[in-house]
Amino acid sequence: AEQELIAARDEALAAARARSSLLAFMSHEMRTPLNGVLASLDLLRGTSLDARQRGHVDTATRSGEILLHLIADALDVTRLQADVLMLREAPFDLGGLLEEVASISRPAAQARGNAVLLGLDLPALNVIGDRDRLRQILINLVGNAIKFTRDGTIRLSAAATQIDDDEARFDIAVEDSGIGIPPDQIERIFEEFVTIDAPGDPVTRGTGLGLAIARRIATLMGGSLTAESTPGSGSRFLLRVSMTTVPRPPAAAPATPDGGEPQPRRGARVLVVEDNPTNRLVIGEILALFGCRVSAAEDGADGVELARAERFDLILMDVSMPRLDGPGATRAIRADPAALSREVPIIGLTAHAMPDTEAGLRAAGMQGCLYKPVRVADLRRLLVSLLGHAGEEDPPVPAGRRPDAPEAADPGDAGGTLEDETIAELAEMLGAEALEARLAAFAAELDGLEAALAAARAAGDLAGTGRIAHRTAGSAAVFGARALRTALNALEAACAAGEAGAVDAGLGALAPLVAECRAAVSELGADLRAQD
Ligand code: ADP
């Protein structure tokens, strides 16, 4: 009997090894030609096609993208199984991470009628851990909660359950009020490739790998990931992990270019591919502040041209753009042997966090992504990690820059419509004069917004309506106009889904938000002029 057991175990181990190496082979060997296929489809879409041909190209592209997602997930699983995925630990603020996850998940949640609540009960300490991987787990859990909940609540919470000298135990939970999971399936969902059919709600089908990956990462962190659920009333996923705690640095790390953090190496050449002019300008300004030489393209197709002709050190690429989107442009750059920037890191810029967003972008050939609105601290971290940091002799902040900045854009003044922190950061970064100019441009955009939306809607052009909503949502994000941004994101989602009723409801609800935001913009503009 013992011999039989040993033989059975060896056989199972051999099977597991064979499966891992098959996955590894498939992931690597399939990705390259598939990217070639998708890049060619992107180029084909740019030629003159009739409607039927365009439909075929779109179907082929969508199928290819699904396959790429699957491969990206399979690669993560393989890495985890083969123990080659290493955690990269550094001190970070756990509460800040949860706030970030909640805030980037809100637009997607809102589009399905869900509210995202956040509850934190944490000590004023930093923890040492792998922030990116923890974020991957949380984005996955919150993304699932959004997918499987309609018109409900998603609650993200974190509490320290035990605090010792330099170690604490944390319970981090994601709860939803969605469809729930049958008791006999609750352990199965953590297995690879398991998805459960949700009756009556044909939401986007995933690969069934998200939770398997999340649990493996949790285990790698020495923690656990479990679920409990009541079908029909909701689910609760609990990540339980212990981490070393360290005191917070005294200057609570302001998100300014001289926050005492390592500064990026100067002189890097960065290409920014972004269709929203305000975003393009703001990101360009931040990069310039860090001593980067910035080139800009207004859509994916122009981005591909510039990346072909010049070798950059980094490309920042918006995800949804007219003509050619970010993943399409990335594939075209990666597939073109003549492109001078073929091997350069490409980082996606996106406003929506869904569990497979990052995996999808990586599958297209990007190295990662930043969530909009892009903050100074995010870009600094990215530049330092990709390009290294500057030497002592190299002052990071150009002299004469900061005196321009108003002391502080009085938080109360904008009536809370424009997020104080965002405005203060913009003021610091751009200086009062440039901020005034950007505010004026935003004001003009707001003034024309409703007429433009109404015209597109009256012409029955839902795609056009969605594009206008998308563009202004981008500008609203830059100025921290959260409510307006969320409403525009929801409108954009309704347009994309072709739900005419939801589009009209979204348009109807816009007027007071636009008016409120417009008033806040005027008020802030007046304050800035008064400070001049
Ligand atoms: P997928 O990529 O399909 O979402 P996951 O591994 O993340 O894969 O999830 C596996 C399955 O678990 C999902 O297909 C779904 O059936 C179920 N599931 C996960 N999270 C939830 C949730 N919050 N509510 C209901 N079902 C869920």
Residues whose N, C-alpha, C, O or C-beta is under 5 A from the ligand:
A	BS01	ADP	N144 A145 F148 G178 G180 I181 I189 V194 T195 I196 R205 G206 T207 G208 L209 G210 L211 A212 S235
